[in-house]
């Protein structure tokens, strides 16, 4: 597809989705040459690579904003401490590469709720209220500029309730819609077909496989081990989705490796399969969210309300 065809497809999509940006908004005059060119906003998916005039074009296109979140925490003897943010950002960037006309990917939030890992050197912990307020300032900023759809994509389990709160508060405090998800929900079906271990938790077969696929030279497989937490009938030291009771103890109390699961079963081949599944799932999600309507609220009160009250 050449530049003209690509531009035509963007404009047609805009017309069909009732978006209001016009074809000429994507055409800009280069100051130095006076030539008419297509705005880089049509093909650039990285938020921080655009200039402010190009950002105006991206707002006109109503690109969906993606905010990756992760952590900086220990991941055993075999994986770097950037696992969560690196994997999440890699998935989000691949989504951007495949549909650059539909999304802008923000720089990630690289730190999260991690005090339970603090006994292991290198881990960075952010208090929950600080994390939520920081994330909310990001989403409210892009909403202020005029972006109507925001998707927070999480790569760190302990951030899950926090990104849910950020998304909810963004909807309540702006005119934009904000959604929250975790990228590994989109790959679990494929992973369950190929997995060799029972536990999916931390620095395990799943994370090790993804990292081997994306940057295998950073993985020290000769140091990979299997380790598990203390498990009961209803609770475990690192309670995963299989347990009814939510609980997360200091990891220094139950492990000396920093691993929960079987890292030795990780392979780059498995990583490629689940990476593709995650990316494909998020691409489909983007299409659904971009089409999601922002409907007018209806007030059911029959008597005056105190609208000046702020929460």
C-alpha positions as CSV (number, residue, x, y, z in Angstrom):
1,X,0.0,0.0,0.0
2,X,1.5,3.3,-1.0
3,X,1.1,6.6,0.9
4,X,-2.0,7.8,-1.0
5,X,-3.8,4.5,-0.6
6,X,-2.9,4.4,3.1
7,X,-4.2,8.0,3.5
8,X,-7.4,7.1,1.7
9,X,-7.9,4.0,4.0
10,X,-7.4,6.2,7.1
11,X,-10.0,8.7,5.9
12,X,-12.5,6.0,4.9
13,X,-12.1,4.4,8.4
14,X,-12.6,7.9,9.9
15,X,-15.8,8.4,7.9
16,X,-17.2,5.0,8.8
17,X,-16.5,5.4,12.5
18,X,-18.0,8.9,12.6
19,X,-14.7,10.4,13.5
20,X,-14.5,14.1,12.6
21,X,-11.0,14.6,11.4
22,X,-10.7,15.6,7.8
23,X,-8.4,14.3,5.1
24,X,-6.5,17.6,5.0
25,X,-5.6,17.3,8.7
26,X,-3.2,14.5,7.8
27,X,-1.6,16.6,5.1
28,X,1.0,19.1,6.4
29,X,3.3,21.6,4.7
30,X,7.0,21.1,5.4
31,X,8.3,24.6,6.4
32,X,11.7,24.2,4.8
33,X,10.5,22.9,1.4
34,X,6.9,24.0,1.2
35,X,5.9,20.5,0.1
36,X,2.7,18.8,1.1
37,X,3.4,15.6,2.9
38,X,1.4,13.1,5.0
39,X,1.6,13.7,8.8
40,X,3.9,11.3,10.7
41,X,1.0,10.9,13.1
42,X,-0.5,8.5,10.5
43,X,2.4,6.0,10.8
44,X,4.1,6.7,14.1
45,X,2.9,4.5,17.0
46,X,5.3,5.8,19.7
47,X,3.8,8.6,21.6
48,X,7.0,10.3,22.5
49,X,8.3,10.3,18.9
50,X,5.8,12.9,17.7
51,X,6.1,16.6,17.7
52,X,3.4,18.7,19.2
53,X,1.9,19.7,15.8
54,X,1.9,16.0,14.9
55,X,0.2,15.2,18.2
56,X,-2.6,17.5,17.1
57,X,-3.0,15.3,14.0
58,X,-3.0,12.1,16.2
59,X,-5.7,13.7,18.4
60,X,-7.7,14.4,15.2
61,X,-7.4,10.8,14.2
62,X,-8.5,9.7,17.7
63,X,-5.8,7.2,18.1
64,X,-6.2,4.9,21.1
65,X,-3.6,5.6,23.8
66,X,-1.8,2.5,25.3
67,X,-0.1,2.8,28.6
68,X,2.1,-0.2,29.5
69,X,2.8,-0.8,33.2
70,X,5.2,-3.2,34.8
71,X,7.7,-3.3,37.6
72,X,11.4,-3.4,38.5
73,X,11.8,-6.5,40.7
74,X,13.8,-9.6,41.2
75,X,13.1,-12.5,38.9
76,X,15.3,-15.3,40.2
77,X,18.9,-16.0,39.3
78,X,18.3,-16.4,35.6
79,X,16.2,-13.4,34.5
80,X,16.9,-9.6,34.6
81,X,14.9,-7.4,37.0
82,X,13.2,-5.7,34.0
83,X,11.1,-8.7,33.1
84,X,7.6,-7.3,33.8
85,X,8.1,-4.0,32.1
86,X,10.2,-5.3,29.2
87,X,7.7,-8.1,28.3
88,X,4.7,-5.8,28.6
89,X,6.3,-2.9,26.6
90,X,7.5,-5.4,23.9
91,X,3.9,-6.7,23.4
92,X,2.5,-3.2,23.3
93,X,5.1,-2.0,20.8
94,X,4.4,-4.9,18.5
95,X,0.8,-4.0,18.6
96,X,1.8,-0.5,17.6
97,X,4.0,-1.7,14.7
98,X,1.1,-3.7,13.3
99,X,-1.6,-1.0,13.6
100,X,0.3,2.3,13.7
101,X,-2.7,4.2,12.4
102,X,-4.8,3.2,15.3
103,X,-2.7,3.5,18.5
104,X,-0.1,5.5,20.3
105,X,2.0,3.7,22.9
106,X,3.1,5.8,25.8
107,X,6.5,5.3,27.6
108,X,5.8,2.6,30.3
109,X,5.4,2.9,34.0
110,X,8.4,0.9,35.0
111,X,7.8,0.6,38.7
112,X,5.0,-0.9,40.8
113,X,3.7,-2.4,44.1
114,X,6.7,-4.6,45.1
115,X,7.4,-4.4,48.8
116,X,6.8,-8.2,49.1
117,X,10.0,-8.6,46.9
118,X,12.1,-6.1,48.8
119,X,14.3,-8.7,50.5
120,X,15.9,-9.3,47.1
121,X,18.5,-6.7,46.0
122,X,17.4,-4.4,43.1
123,X,13.7,-4.4,43.7
124,X,12.0,-1.0,43.5
125,X,8.8,-0.5,45.5
126,X,6.2,2.2,44.9
127,X,3.4,2.8,47.5
128,X,-0.1,2.1,46.1
129,X,-1.4,5.6,46.5
130,X,1.7,7.1,44.8
131,X,1.3,4.6,41.9
132,X,-2.4,5.3,41.4
133,X,-1.9,9.1,41.6
134,X,1.0,9.0,39.1
135,X,-0.9,6.8,36.7
136,X,-4.0,9.0,37.0
137,X,-2.0,12.1,36.2
138,X,-0.8,10.4,33.0
139,X,-4.3,9.3,31.8
140,X,-5.8,12.7,32.8
141,X,-3.1,14.5,30.8
142,X,-3.8,12.6,27.6
143,X,-7.6,13.0,28.2
144,X,-7.0,16.8,28.6
145,X,-5.3,17.0,25.2
146,X,-8.4,15.4,23.6
147,X,-7.8,11.7,23.4
148,X,-11.0,9.8,24.1
149,X,-9.9,6.2,24.5
150,X,-7.1,5.0,26.8
151,X,-6.0,1.4,27.5
152,X,-3.7,0.5,30.4
153,X,-1.9,-2.8,29.7
154,X,-0.4,-4.4,32.8
155,X,2.6,-6.7,33.0
156,X,2.9,-7.1,36.8
157,X,0.4,-9.0,38.9
158,X,0.4,-6.8,42.0
159,X,-0.4,-3.8,39.8
160,X,-3.8,-5.3,38.7
161,X,-6.0,-3.7,41.4
162,X,-4.2,-0.4,41.0
163,X,-4.6,-0.1,37.2
164,X,-8.3,-1.0,37.6
165,X,-8.6,1.9,40.0
166,X,-6.7,4.3,37.7
167,X,-9.1,3.3,34.8
168,X,-12.2,3.8,36.9
169,X,-11.1,7.2,38.3
170,X,-10.1,8.3,34.8
171,X,-13.7,7.6,33.6
172,X,-15.2,9.4,36.6
173,X,-12.9,12.5,36.4
174,X,-12.7,13.1,32.6
175,X,-14.8,12.8,29.5
176,X,-12.7,10.0,28.2
177,X,-13.0,6.2,28.5
178,X,-10.2,4.3,30.1
179,X,-9.9,0.5,30.1
180,X,-7.5,-1.8,32.0
181,X,-6.2,-5.2,31.1
182,X,-3.3,-7.6,31.5
183,X,-1.6,-8.8,28.4
184,X,-1.3,-12.4,29.5
185,X,-5.0,-13.0,29.6
186,X,-4.8,-13.0,25.8
187,X,-2.2,-15.8,25.6
188,X,-3.4,-18.2,28.2
189,X,-5.4,-20.4,25.8
190,X,-2.4,-21.0,23.7
191,X,0.0,-21.4,26.6
192,X,-2.3,-24.0,28.2
193,X,-1.8,-26.1,25.0
194,X,2.0,-26.2,25.3
195,X,2.9,-25.7,29.0
196,X,4.7,-28.4,30.8
197,X,4.4,-27.0,34.4
198,X,1.5,-26.7,36.7
199,X,2.2,-23.3,38.3
200,X,2.1,-19.9,36.5
201,X,3.3,-17.3,38.8
202,X,6.8,-15.6,38.7
203,X,10.1,-16.1,36.8
204,X,8.4,-19.3,35.7
205,X,8.0,-21.3,32.4
206,X,5.7,-18.5,31.0
207,X,7.9,-15.5,31.7
208,X,11.1,-17.3,30.9
209,X,9.8,-18.5,27.5
210,X,8.7,-15.0,26.5
211,X,12.0,-13.5,27.5
212,X,13.9,-16.2,25.6
213,X,11.9,-15.3,22.5
214,X,12.5,-11.6,22.8
215,X,16.0,-11.3,24.1
216,X,17.4,-14.8,24.8
217,X,21.0,-13.5,25.2
218,X,19.9,-11.9,28.5
219,X,18.6,-15.2,30.0
220,X,20.9,-17.4,32.0
221,X,19.2,-20.7,31.6
222,X,22.0,-22.6,33.4
223,X,20.7,-20.9,36.6
224,X,17.0,-21.6,36.0
225,X,15.3,-23.6,38.7
226,X,11.9,-24.8,39.9
227,X,10.6,-23.5,43.2
228,X,7.2,-23.2,44.8
229,X,5.5,-21.4,47.7
230,X,3.9,-22.7,50.8
231,X,0.5,-24.1,49.7
232,X,-2.7,-24.8,51.7
233,X,-6.2,-25.8,50.7
234,X,-7.5,-22.2,50.4
235,X,-4.4,-20.0,50.5
236,X,-0.7,-20.0,49.5
237,X,2.2,-17.6,50.3
238,X,1.8,-16.1,46.8
239,X,-1.8,-16.8,46.2
240,X,-2.5,-17.1,42.4
241,X,-5.8,-17.1,40.6
242,X,-6.3,-20.7,41.7
243,X,-6.9,-19.7,45.3
244,X,-10.1,-18.3,46.9
245,X,-8.2,-16.2,49.4
246,X,-6.0,-13.3,48.3
247,X,-2.7,-13.2,50.2
248,X,0.9,-12.3,49.4
249,X,3.6,-12.7,52.0
250,X,7.1,-11.3,52.0
251,X,9.0,-13.6,49.5
252,X,12.0,-13.7,51.8
253,X,9.9,-15.8,54.2
254,X,9.4,-18.7,51.8
255,X,11.9,-18.7,48.9
256,X,15.7,-18.3,48.6
257,X,15.5,-18.4,44.7
258,X,12.9,-15.8,43.9
259,X,11.1,-18.2,41.6
260,X,7.6,-19.4,41.8
261,X,7.0,-22.1,39.1
262,X,9.4,-24.1,36.9
263,X,11.7,-21.9,34.9
264,X,13.6,-24.9,33.5
265,X,10.7,-25.6,31.2
266,X,10.9,-22.3,29.4
267,X,11.8,-22.2,25.6
268,X,12.0,-19.6,23.0
269,X,9.7,-21.6,20.8
270,X,6.9,-21.4,23.4
271,X,7.7,-17.8,23.9
272,X,7.1,-17.1,20.2
273,X,3.7,-18.8,20.2
274,X,2.4,-16.9,23.3
275,X,3.9,-13.6,22.1
276,X,1.9,-13.8,18.9
277,X,-1.3,-14.8,20.9
278,X,-0.9,-11.8,23.2
279,X,-0.3,-9.3,20.3
280,X,-3.2,-10.7,18.2
281,X,-5.6,-10.5,21.1
282,X,-4.7,-6.9,21.9
283,X,-5.1,-5.9,18.3
284,X,-8.6,-7.2,18.3
285,X,-9.2,-5.5,21.6
286,X,-8.1,-2.2,20.1
287,X,-10.6,-2.4,17.3
288,X,-13.4,-3.1,19.8
289,X,-12.5,-0.2,22.1
290,X,-12.1,2.3,19.3
291,X,-15.6,1.4,18.2
292,X,-17.0,1.6,21.7
293,X,-19.5,4.5,22.0
294,X,-19.2,7.4,24.5
295,X,-22.8,7.8,25.3
296,X,-24.5,10.8,26.9
297,X,-25.3,10.4,30.6
298,X,-28.9,10.5,31.8
299,X,-29.6,12.0,35.2
300,X,-32.5,10.2,36.9
301,X,-33.1,12.8,39.7
302,X,-36.4,14.5,39.9
303,X,-35.1,17.1,42.4
304,X,-32.1,19.5,42.3
305,X,-28.8,17.9,43.1
306,X,-25.7,19.5,44.8
307,X,-23.6,19.4,41.7
308,X,-20.8,21.5,43.3
309,X,-19.9,18.6,45.5
310,X,-16.5,17.2,44.5
311,X,-15.2,13.7,45.5
